[in-house]
Amino acid sequence: MPLFAALGDAIRLRLVVRLCEQGSASISGLTAGTGVTRQAITKHLRIMQDSGLVRSTRRGRERLWQLNRQRLQDARRHLDLISKQWDDALGRLRHFVED
């Protein structure tokens, strides 16, 4: 799933955190203090955009990036479902072993 691939990188996770904290931010704002080049941040944002995790808007000469919180909620729902399936499977295994 592209969403989990987009979330499966430490730099992209840091970008998610920054966008959660700041709301929207420019490439300059997202690059500041990271030690990562603007080009690398842009590449990561494009991957995140392709998964629907972020979107951008133009404001003058600048492009502002925003987090699509709905996609994070989608990821959480998927993870909750997987967690429930594991809990159910472990419960069946425990029942089998104890009988």
C-alpha positions as CSV (number, residue, x, y, z in Angstrom):
1,M,0.0,0.0,0.0
2,P,1.6,3.3,-1.1
3,L,0.5,5.0,2.2
4,F,2.5,2.7,4.3
5,A,5.5,2.9,1.9
6,A,5.3,6.7,2.3
7,L,5.2,6.4,6.1
8,G,8.0,3.8,6.1
9,D,10.9,6.2,6.0
10,A,12.4,8.1,9.0
11,I,12.7,11.4,7.1
12,R,9.1,11.3,5.9
13,L,7.9,10.5,9.4
14,R,9.8,13.6,10.6
15,L,8.0,15.6,7.9
16,V,4.7,14.3,9.1
17,V,5.5,15.4,12.6
18,R,6.6,18.9,11.4
19,L,3.5,19.3,9.3
20,C,1.3,18.2,12.3
21,E,3.0,20.8,14.4
22,Q,3.2,23.7,11.9
23,G,0.1,23.1,9.8
24,S,1.4,24.1,6.4
25,A,5.0,24.8,5.6
26,S,7.3,25.6,2.7
27,I,10.2,23.6,1.5
28,S,12.5,26.0,3.3
29,G,10.6,25.6,6.5
30,L,10.6,21.9,6.2
31,T,14.3,21.8,5.4
32,A,15.5,24.1,8.2
33,G,17.5,22.3,10.8
34,T,17.2,18.9,9.3
35,G,20.6,18.5,7.6
36,V,18.7,17.3,4.5
37,T,18.9,19.1,1.2
38,R,15.9,20.9,-0.3
39,Q,16.1,18.4,-3.3
40,A,15.8,15.4,-0.9
41,I,12.9,17.0,1.0
42,T,11.2,17.7,-2.3
43,K,11.6,14.1,-3.4
44,H,10.2,12.8,-0.1
45,L,7.2,15.2,-0.4
46,R,6.5,14.0,-3.9
47,I,6.4,10.4,-2.6
48,M,4.1,11.5,0.2
49,Q,1.9,13.4,-2.3
50,D,1.6,10.4,-4.6
51,S,0.2,8.4,-1.6
52,G,-2.3,11.2,-0.8
53,L,-0.5,12.0,2.5
54,V,0.3,15.6,1.7
55,R,-0.9,18.2,-0.8
56,S,0.5,21.5,-1.9
57,T,-0.8,24.9,-2.8
58,R,0.9,27.9,-4.4
59,R,1.2,31.1,-2.4
60,G,3.1,33.6,-4.6
61,R,6.4,32.1,-5.6
62,E,6.2,29.6,-2.7
63,R,4.6,26.2,-2.5
64,L,3.1,25.3,0.8
65,W,2.7,21.7,1.9
66,Q,-0.1,20.4,4.1
67,L,-0.7,17.1,5.7
68,N,-3.9,15.2,4.7
69,R,-5.0,14.1,8.1
70,Q,-7.7,11.8,6.6
71,R,-4.9,9.6,5.1
72,L,-3.3,9.3,8.6
73,Q,-6.7,8.2,9.9
74,D,-7.0,5.7,7.1
75,A,-3.6,4.3,8.1
76,R,-4.7,4.0,11.7
77,R,-7.9,2.2,10.7
78,H,-5.9,-0.3,8.7
79,L,-3.4,-0.9,11.6
80,D,-6.3,-1.3,14.1
81,L,-7.8,-3.9,11.8
82,I,-4.5,-5.8,11.5
83,S,-4.1,-5.6,15.3
84,K,-7.6,-7.0,15.8
85,Q,-6.8,-9.9,13.4
86,W,-3.6,-10.7,15.2
87,D,-5.4,-10.6,18.6
88,D,-8.1,-12.9,17.3
89,A,-5.5,-15.3,15.8
90,L,-3.5,-15.4,19.1
91,G,-6.7,-16.0,21.0
92,R,-7.6,-19.0,18.8
93,L,-4.0,-20.3,19.3
94,R,-4.2,-19.8,23.1
95,H,-7.6,-21.6,23.1
96,F,-6.1,-24.5,21.0
97,V,-3.0,-24.9,23.2
98,E,-4.9,-24.8,26.5
99,D,-7.5,-27.4,25.4
